[in-house]
């Protein structure tokens, strides 16, 4: 307060320091995260290359299926006589 003659000593507030610790992410425990971190560069590169190859193969199969259905659709129109050839 603002009064003469009255003195109060206020102790400085001490702040708590945060404690840092490592923990797992949802779906991965800490051991799995550390195992991935400690992998060699070659192992990671090989896994990446395998994943890319698998994705490309799946995309190629999907495109082939789409083309096959387009051809089947066109042939069905031709067989039914809906497409006139001059």
KANORQUI-V482574 format. One record per helix or strand. SS is the DSSP state (H for helix, E for strand). FROM is the first residue (numbers start at 1). TO is the last residue. Records with the same first field share a line. If there is no record, write none. Layout:
# KANORQUI-V482574
SS = FROM-TO / FROM-TO
This chain:
# KANORQUI-V482574
E = 25-25 / 28-28
H = 30-37 / 41-80
